[in-house]
């Protein structure tokens, strides 16, 4: 009797509801920032590796949380504030970060950096480690040019331009007992005699962030969305 009553209630409910309740498999839940929002792409430090943080600004006058400590600017549009935190250390206010532990680039440069790490880092890492082994063995030549070589101790260095002002550099030294691959960004400052700015990159943290395909896709979508929004705003003013 109870089963018959339940079947009847179910039939009655199906009659009342003019739709099918969706399966949770087909349900998507997500959050979407406004164009005036800041985005933070980061991985905190641990006992064994440094942390890396990137704060992305798409809008010229975003709402800036005070706990981030971004420098006061008249225009934040298309700016990315990078910061490196030492092992076991928290991220600092950007106005308090030591020289050489932070850098300001633009959104496109940051996305190019992530894309380069996604596609090229594994191959570059293997090549640098191979060169280190060759240098330490001392039996095979290390090429400087096609006709100029050396044996034994030295360094293997890689450089690539991410933009007209930003260079990614990675290197390994045979004299380093740990055989650590070092990497960093070098940025040309504005002005003919302004020099360059350098920031080390914690590659383990950066590789983790770069290989987060969903996060990278979200950032590229946000950039495209903002550019579209900006064009509409310009057209409405004109």
Secondary structure, DSSP 8 states (H G I E B T S, - for coil): -HHHHHHHHHHHHHHH--S----GGG--------TTSEEEEEE---SSS-EEEEEEE-STT----GGG-----S--TTEEEEEEE-TT-----GGG--TTSEEEE-HHHHHHHHHHHHHHHHHHHHHHHHHHHHHHH-SS-EESSSS-EE-SS-EEEEEEESSSSEEEEEEEETT-TT---EEEEEEE-SSTT--EEEEE--HHHHHHHHT-HHHHHHHHHHHHHHHHHHHHHHHHH-
